[in-house]
Amino acid sequence: MTERALAAKRGTVRNFARFETLVGYLKKIGIAKYQVDATQYDPATVKEERFQESTAKHMRHAHEAAAHDKRFRAQVEQALTEADDPATVWLSNEEIKAHSAVRRAEKSENDARACHQ
């Protein structure tokens, strides 16, 4: 029998939480017969909590990403609707710059007054 190490293409070690998943994976890639050396396996060292926390973290991230995507798409839809509305008032770049300069000046005056009080 020839011994060979099984390595992932991506270069990372793949851990399987369940033996059944590993068996399914090996069969899928054409390995139906294999030997397992479990002499150093200690079930007490398996950190179920780590897997659960990791899964919970990934799920939380996925839900946050989905919520962000939903908000973003709604904002884009609203912006497109407003842009297509004939009643929309368009401002030039110069008008925006002038308006922003006024707002910055007002903020500076308010900040200066707050510092002197």
C-alpha positions as CSV (number, residue, x, y, z in Angstrom):
1,M,0.0,0.0,0.0
2,T,1.3,3.5,-0.9
3,E,1.0,6.1,1.8
4,R,0.3,9.7,0.7
5,A,-0.6,12.8,2.6
6,L,-3.9,14.5,1.7
7,A,-3.4,18.2,1.2
8,A,-5.9,20.9,0.2
9,K,-5.3,22.9,-3.0
10,R,-5.6,26.2,-1.1
11,G,-2.6,25.2,1.2
12,T,-4.6,25.2,4.4
13,V,-5.4,22.3,6.7
14,R,-9.1,21.4,6.5
15,N,-10.7,20.2,9.8
16,F,-13.9,18.2,9.7
17,A,-16.2,18.4,12.7
18,R,-17.9,15.1,11.9
19,F,-16.3,11.9,10.6
20,E,-19.3,11.4,8.2
21,T,-18.4,14.7,6.5
22,L,-14.9,13.5,6.0
23,V,-16.0,10.2,4.6
24,G,-18.3,12.0,2.1
25,Y,-15.5,14.3,1.0
26,L,-13.1,11.5,0.5
27,K,-15.6,9.5,-1.5
28,K,-16.3,12.6,-3.6
29,I,-12.6,12.9,-4.6
30,G,-12.4,9.2,-5.4
31,I,-10.9,7.8,-2.1
32,A,-13.0,4.9,-0.9
33,K,-10.5,2.9,1.1
34,Y,-8.2,4.4,3.8
35,Q,-6.8,3.8,7.2
36,V,-7.1,6.1,10.2
37,D,-4.6,6.2,13.0
38,A,-6.4,7.5,16.1
39,T,-3.8,6.5,18.6
40,Q,-3.2,10.2,19.6
41,Y,-6.8,11.2,19.4
42,D,-8.3,12.6,22.6
43,P,-11.9,13.6,22.4
44,A,-11.4,15.8,25.5
45,T,-9.1,18.1,23.4
46,V,-11.8,18.8,20.8
47,K,-13.1,22.2,21.5
48,E,-16.8,22.1,20.5
49,E,-17.2,25.6,21.9
50,R,-14.6,27.0,19.5
51,F,-16.5,25.5,16.6
52,Q,-19.8,26.9,17.9
53,E,-18.4,30.3,18.6
54,S,-16.8,30.4,15.1
55,T,-20.0,29.4,13.5
56,A,-22.0,31.9,15.5
57,K,-19.5,34.6,14.5
58,H,-19.7,33.7,10.8
59,M,-23.5,33.6,11.0
60,R,-23.6,37.0,12.8
61,H,-21.4,38.5,10.1
62,A,-23.5,37.0,7.3
63,H,-26.7,38.5,8.9
64,E,-25.0,41.9,9.3
65,A,-23.8,41.8,5.7
66,A,-27.3,40.9,4.5
67,A,-28.9,43.7,6.5
68,H,-26.3,46.2,5.2
69,D,-26.9,45.0,1.6
70,K,-30.7,45.4,2.1
71,R,-30.2,49.0,3.4
72,F,-27.8,49.9,0.7
73,R,-30.1,48.6,-2.1
74,A,-33.0,50.6,-0.6
75,Q,-30.9,53.7,-0.5
76,V,-29.8,53.2,-4.1
77,E,-33.4,52.6,-5.2
78,Q,-34.5,55.8,-3.4
79,A,-31.7,57.8,-5.0
80,L,-32.6,56.5,-8.5
81,T,-36.3,57.3,-7.9
82,E,-35.4,60.9,-6.8
83,A,-33.0,61.3,-9.7
84,D,-35.7,60.3,-12.2
85,D,-38.3,62.6,-10.6
86,P,-38.9,65.7,-12.9
87,A,-39.4,67.8,-9.8
88,T,-35.9,67.1,-8.5
89,V,-33.9,70.3,-8.2
90,W,-30.3,69.9,-9.4
91,L,-27.5,72.0,-8.0
92,S,-24.2,72.8,-9.7
93,N,-20.8,71.9,-8.2
94,E,-20.2,75.7,-7.6
95,E,-23.5,76.0,-5.7
96,I,-22.6,73.0,-3.5
97,K,-19.1,74.4,-2.8
98,A,-20.5,77.8,-1.9
99,H,-23.1,76.2,0.4
100,S,-20.5,74.1,2.1
101,A,-18.2,77.1,2.6
102,V,-21.0,78.9,4.4
103,R,-21.8,75.9,6.6
104,R,-18.1,75.5,7.5
105,A,-17.8,79.2,8.4
106,E,-20.9,79.0,10.6
107,K,-19.5,75.9,12.4
108,S,-16.2,77.6,13.0
109,E,-18.0,80.7,14.5
110,N,-20.1,78.4,16.7
111,D,-16.9,76.5,17.8
112,A,-15.1,79.7,18.5
113,R,-18.0,81.0,20.6
114,A,-18.2,77.8,22.6
115,C,-14.4,78.0,23.4
116,H,-14.8,81.5,24.8
117,Q,-17.6,80.8,27.1
